[in-house]
Structure formats: structure tokens, C-alpha cells
Amino acid sequence: MQALMQMQPIKGIDDPSRIRVVIFVNGQMLHVALPELLKAQQSTLTDLEARVAALESASSGPLP
């Protein structure tokens, strides 16, 4: 645990695909490339933005 406290921030990444994220699940240590981890979040965010836009455009019409 002491080693984790001494970790330094990453600066000046030329190739973000080389960043790996370590995840602990059910007592196992897994790793994944950062862009792969973010793809699912970006997709979810894009879907949410589309839903919000649809709601906003639907409510801009006359109210019943």
C-alpha cells in the first residue's frame, strides 16, 4: 500500500492507447487499455445526450 501512495501523476502522454488501467474485481487484478474502458462510457454518454435532445425538442412545442 505504501507504493501506491508514492505514485506520480502521468504527464505528456504521446500515445493514450498505451495507458493501462488496473481494476480489482472479486479478488482478481485485471487490466484494460484506457481507450477501451472509455468507449463504453462514451457510447452511454452519446445515447444520453440524444435522449436529452429529443426531450428538449419535444417540450419546445405547445403544451396541451
N, CA, C and O of each residue as an XYZ file, in Angstrom:
256
protein
N       0.822     -1.199      0.000
C       0.000      0.000      0.000
C       0.863      1.259      0.000
O       0.481      2.282     -0.567
N       2.014      1.178      0.631
C       2.914      2.322      0.680
C       3.333      2.750     -0.726
O       3.456      3.944     -0.998
N       3.557      1.773     -1.630
C       3.972      2.087     -3.003
C       2.900      2.867     -3.734
O       3.213      3.743     -4.540
N       1.631      2.561     -3.464
C       0.546      3.284     -4.128
C       0.534      4.750     -3.730
O       0.181      5.610     -4.538
N       0.909      5.040     -2.517
C       0.903      6.418     -2.031
C       2.022      7.236     -2.677
O       1.962      8.465     -2.664
N       3.033      6.588     -3.236
C       4.162      7.294     -3.819
C       4.052      7.428     -5.334
O       4.994      7.894     -5.974
N       2.935      7.035     -5.916
C       2.783      7.104     -7.373
C       2.731      8.557     -7.834
O       2.141      9.411     -7.172
N       3.348      8.819     -8.958
C       3.389     10.161     -9.517
C       2.374     10.293    -10.648
O       2.084      9.303    -11.319
N       1.821     11.496    -10.881
C       0.897     11.681    -11.994
C       1.603     11.525    -13.338
O       2.806     11.758    -13.457
N       0.834     11.131    -14.338
C       1.368     10.947    -15.685
C       1.216     12.253    -16.449
O       0.156     12.878    -16.420
N       2.279     12.661    -17.132
C       2.234     13.900    -17.913
C       2.744     13.619    -19.319
O       3.604     12.760    -19.510
N       2.216     14.342    -20.303
C       2.747     14.301    -21.658
C       2.645     12.959    -22.345
O       3.627     12.481    -22.913
N       1.488     12.346    -22.304
C       1.307     11.041    -22.945
C       1.205     11.238    -24.456
O       0.314     11.941    -24.932
N       2.108     10.625    -25.205
C       2.075     10.710    -26.664
C       1.086      9.726    -27.263
O       0.473     10.015    -28.291
N       0.922      8.569    -26.636
C       0.049      7.521    -27.167
C      -0.882      7.017    -26.057
O      -0.520      6.097    -25.323
N      -2.094      7.619    -25.926
C      -3.011      7.228    -24.847
C      -3.400      5.750    -24.871
O      -3.807      5.210    -23.843
N      -3.284      5.091    -26.017
C      -3.663      3.683    -26.080
C      -2.702      2.805    -25.273
O      -3.000      1.645    -24.989
N      -1.565      3.361    -24.912
C      -0.596      2.594    -24.121
C      -0.866      2.692    -22.620
O      -0.205      2.015    -21.832
N      -1.828      3.524    -22.215
C      -2.183      3.634    -20.799
C      -3.058      2.444    -20.435
O      -4.055      2.169    -21.103
N      -2.684      1.747    -19.386
C      -3.456      0.611    -18.902
C      -4.062      0.980    -17.557
O      -3.424      1.642    -16.738
N      -5.290      0.551    -17.336
C      -5.991      0.792    -16.081
C      -6.117     -0.548    -15.357
O      -6.548     -1.538    -15.947
N      -5.743     -0.575    -14.090
C      -5.838     -1.790    -13.288
C      -7.135     -1.728    -12.486
O      -7.441     -0.722    -11.846
N      -7.892     -2.829    -12.537
C      -9.174     -2.928    -11.850
C      -9.132     -4.174    -10.969
O      -8.686     -5.236    -11.405
N      -9.592     -4.040     -9.745
C      -9.688     -5.187     -8.843
C     -11.138     -5.632     -8.800
O     -12.013     -4.859     -8.409
N     -11.405     -6.889     -9.204
C     -12.745     -7.451     -9.229
C     -12.705     -8.844     -8.608
O     -11.928     -9.699     -9.034
N     -13.542     -9.064     -7.605
C     -13.635    -10.388     -6.976
C     -12.265    -10.963     -6.599
O     -11.995    -12.145     -6.806
N     -11.425    -10.117     -6.052
C     -10.116    -10.575     -5.611
C      -9.101    -10.777     -6.722
O      -7.997    -11.259     -6.470
N      -9.460    -10.417     -7.947
C      -8.541    -10.560     -9.073
C      -8.131     -9.185     -9.586
O      -8.901     -8.226     -9.531
N      -6.912     -9.112    -10.082
C      -6.412     -7.885    -10.675
C      -6.512     -8.024    -12.198
O      -5.915     -8.927    -12.784
N      -7.260     -7.138    -12.823
C      -7.431     -7.135    -14.275
C      -6.886     -5.825    -14.820
O      -6.787     -4.842    -14.086
N      -6.532     -5.802    -16.097
C      -6.105     -4.537    -16.695
C      -6.735     -4.398    -18.079
O      -7.037     -5.383    -18.753
N      -6.917     -3.158    -18.470
C      -7.530     -2.847    -19.753
C      -6.924     -1.539    -20.258
O      -6.505     -0.691    -19.469
N      -6.883     -1.388    -21.567
C      -6.400     -0.128    -22.151
C      -7.419      0.968    -21.854
O      -8.624      0.748    -21.972
N      -6.944      2.126    -21.475
C      -7.827      3.240    -21.121
C      -8.840      3.568    -22.218
O     -10.017      3.743    -21.905
N      -8.436      3.660    -23.503
C      -9.432      3.968    -24.535
C     -10.545      2.919    -24.619
O     -11.694      3.263    -24.899
N     -10.223      1.657    -24.384
C     -11.247      0.609    -24.409
C     -12.228      0.782    -23.254
O     -13.430      0.576    -23.416
N     -11.715      1.156    -22.105
C     -12.556      1.380    -20.934
C     -13.490      2.566    -21.162
O     -14.641      2.550    -20.727
N     -12.990      3.587    -21.841
C     -13.786      4.794    -22.062
C     -14.802      4.653    -23.195
O     -15.761      5.423    -23.249
N     -14.618      3.689    -24.099
C     -15.547      3.511    -25.219
C     -16.976      3.289    -24.741
O     -17.909      3.904    -25.257
N     -17.145      2.419    -23.764
C     -18.486      2.138    -23.245
C     -19.085      3.380    -22.599
O     -20.277      3.646    -22.755
N     -18.276      4.138    -21.880
C     -18.773      5.360    -21.246
C     -19.142      6.409    -22.293
O     -20.147      7.104    -22.146
N     -18.341      6.525    -23.343
C     -18.633      7.487    -24.402
C     -19.923      7.120    -25.120
O     -20.720      7.998    -25.449
N     -20.135      5.837    -25.365
C     -21.350      5.372    -26.019
C     -22.577      5.686    -25.161
O     -23.596      6.152    -25.671
N     -22.471      5.429    -23.862
C     -23.569      5.714    -22.945
C     -23.849      7.215    -22.895
O     -25.008      7.629    -22.886
N     -22.806      8.021    -22.864
C     -22.963      9.469    -22.828
C     -23.607      9.976    -24.116
O     -24.465     10.858    -24.068
N     -23.210      9.436    -25.258
C     -23.791      9.827    -26.539
C     -25.278      9.491    -26.581
O     -26.085     10.297    -27.046
N     -25.644      8.306    -26.098
C     -27.058      7.912    -26.042
C     -27.850      8.834    -25.122
O     -28.968      9.233    -25.450
N     -27.283      9.168    -23.991
C     -27.956     10.060    -23.042
C     -28.150     11.450    -23.634
O     -29.209     12.055    -23.471
N     -27.132     11.953    -24.320
C     -27.246     13.273    -24.951
C     -28.350     13.271    -26.011
O     -29.080     14.253    -26.143
N     -28.479     12.177    -26.767
C     -29.528     12.081    -27.778
C     -30.908     12.061    -27.126
O     -31.842     12.679    -27.636
N     -31.040     11.364    -26.014
C     -32.323     11.316    -25.310
C     -32.700     12.682    -24.750
O     -33.861     13.083    -24.822
N     -31.726     13.397    -24.193
C     -31.981     14.735    -23.659
C     -32.390     15.675    -24.793
O     -33.324     16.461    -24.636
N     -31.708     15.603    -25.920
C     -32.047     16.450    -27.064
C     -33.466     16.160    -27.554
O     -34.207     17.082    -27.897
N     -33.843     14.882    -27.587
C     -35.199     14.514    -28.019
C     -36.237     15.055    -27.045
O     -37.280     15.554    -27.468
N     -35.967     14.964    -25.765
C     -36.900     15.509    -24.771
C     -37.019     17.025    -24.878
O     -38.110     17.584    -24.764
N     -35.893     17.675    -25.097
C     -35.912     19.138    -25.230
C     -36.682     19.568    -26.463
O     -37.440     20.537    -26.410
N     -36.504     18.870    -27.567
C     -37.210     19.257    -28.786
C     -38.702     18.938    -28.667
O     -39.533     19.662    -29.216
N     -39.045     17.871    -27.961
C     -40.454     17.522    -27.776
C     -41.148     18.532    -26.873
O     -42.330     18.817    -27.067
N     -40.447     19.073    -25.902
C     -41.085     20.011    -24.962
C     -41.118     21.440    -25.515
O     -41.759     22.309    -24.924
N     -40.441     21.695    -26.630
C     -40.435     23.063    -27.169
C     -41.721     23.381    -27.924
O     -41.993     24.538    -28.244
N     -42.504     22.352    -28.204
C     -43.787     22.581    -28.888
C     -44.825     23.091    -27.901
O     -44.528     23.246    -26.716
N     -46.041     23.353    -28.373
C     -47.095     23.873    -27.500
C     -47.490     22.828    -26.444
O     -47.590     21.635    -26.729
N     -47.704     23.304    -25.253
C     -48.138     22.423    -24.172
C     -49.633     22.145    -24.293
O     -50.383     23.027    -24.710
N     -50.082     20.948    -23.943
C     -51.519     20.625    -24.033
C     -52.360     21.372    -23.033
O     -53.578     21.197    -22.998
